[in-house]
């Protein structure tokens, strides 16, 4: 059981039988009265977001969540298929359930799939992933109008800004928390 003082960004709580993750959090203590906890939350099953304010005496249930190591197999239209590495059972998650995680999923990648009861609801990726650059436009020397970066597209179709020395065919490391370039990877 959680109290309102336990609330923070990233905490998973259960409200009305559904699991929610807190995506943004603000604390305020007015001069008079109780402390207020303003939370922006996302329903981990439907993906809907809302903002609510709680008082310091509010209580929340802990959701029944379980993580299992699984391997990403392939995607087919809106479905992303995974296989349990322990019992070879297969399941799929939708594009809406995965959100921005689809930008970093490559075939045979090991991930942690989060279950609520027996239902898969989310995926935890490694912090860093190495992806192949499939398209990189040449950088124009002397272009001082902006910063020294250029756009590239990686094998998953994700586009990001990288330093000008990154070329097509290079493998780069990306931080999955921010979606930003980290370094070029030597093979």
N, C-alpha and C positions, 0 to 999 in steps of 0.2 A: 504494500500500500504506500503510495506517494502522497505527500502533502504539497501545498502550493509552494512552499519554500524550497522543495526539491526540483522545481521546474527549471529547465535550462535548454538551450538549443541542442537538438539531437536526441533528447530523451523520448522514449517511446512509452505512451500511456494508453489506457483503454477507457473509452467513454461510450456508454450505451451499447456495449458489446462489440465495438469496432476498435481496432488498433489505430492510433494516431502518432505521428512524429512531429515534434515541435521544430518548425523551420526558422522561426524568429522569436525573440524573447525580449521584453522590456520590463524592468522593475521600477515602480515609483512608490514613494512614501509621502503622501500628502501631510500637511501639517497636523491635521486632525484625522482620526480614524485609522482604519487598518491599511496595511500595505496592499498595493494592487499589482497583479502580475498579468501583463498583457501578452498573449501568446498568439502567434500565427501558426496554424497547424494544418497538416495534410493527412487526409484519411489514407491509410496505407493499402486499402482494398480498392476504393473507387478513384482515388487520386484527387478528390475535391478538396479545396482549401477554404479555410475560414479563419477569422480572427475572433478571439473571445477574451474577456477579462475575468480573472479569478481573484478571490480574496484569500488572505493568509490561512483561513480555517477550512478551505476546500480540500477535499481528498480525492485521489484518483487510484484506480486499480492498476496493477501491473499486468500487461498483456501476456498471454501464454505464447511466447515466441521461441522458435527453435531454428538453429542454423545448421545446414547440411552442406558438405562439400560436394559440388557438382561440376560437370564439365559442359561448356557451351558447345553444342553440336552444329547448328545451322539456323538460319531464319528463313521463313516462308511467308511472304507478304507481311502480315501484321503479327505473326507468331514467332517467338524466339524459343527454340527447343534446347532443353538441358537434359543431361543424364546423371543420375546419382552414381558416384564412383564406387559406392559400397555394394549396392544391389542391382545396378544397371537399369533401374526403373527410369522411364522417361516422362517428362512433363514439359509444358510450355508456359511462357509468360507473354503478355501482350505488350505492344509498344508503349501503351499508356502506363502500364505497371513499371516498366523499366525506365521511362523518362530519358534523361540525358545519358544514361549508362550505355545506350545502344551505340554511342559514338566511339566506344572503346572495346566493344566485344569482337573478338576474332575467333575463328574456329579452333576448337580444342583448348580454349582458355579455361583454367580452373578458377571457379568463383565460389562464394558462399551464398546459398539461396536461403532467404528468411521465410519461415513458415509460420502461419497463424493457425493453430490447430493442425489440420492436414492440408491446408490451402497455401500454395506459394504466393507471396505478396511482394517480395523485393529481392534485389541482388546486391551483394557487397563485392566490389571489385578490388583488385590489388591497388595500392596507392599509385604505383607507377606502371605504365604499360609501354612496350616498345612496338611501334607501328611503322610500316613501310610508307614512304612518301610516293604517291602515285602521280601527282601533278604538282609541278613547281614552276611558276613563271620566272623568266630571267629577271634579275634585279638590275635596274638601270643605275649605273654609277653616276654620281653627281646629283642624284635626286634628293635634294635636301629639304623638300617641302614637308616631310614628315619624319617619323622615326626610322631607324635603320632596321626595318623588318619587312617581310613580304609574305603574302598569303600562300599556303600550300594546302593540298588535299591529301589525306592519308587513306590507306586501304579500306577503311570503314565508311568513307565518304565524308568524314568530319573535316572541316576547314578551320585552320588556325594560323596565327602569325608566328613566323620564325625568323632567325637571323638570315642575312642574305647569302651566307655560304652554304646553306642547306639546299641540296639539289634532288631532282627526281631520282629514285632508286636508293636514297639514303634511308637508314632506319633511325628514327628519333624516339626519345623517351618523353612521354606526356604525363603530367600530374592529373590523375582522374578527379581529384577534388576541385581543381580550378579550371581544368581543360587547357592549361598552358604548356608551352614547350619547356623542357628541362635541359636536355643535352642531346647531342648526336651520339649514336651508339656504334661502336666499332664491332665488327663481326669477326 
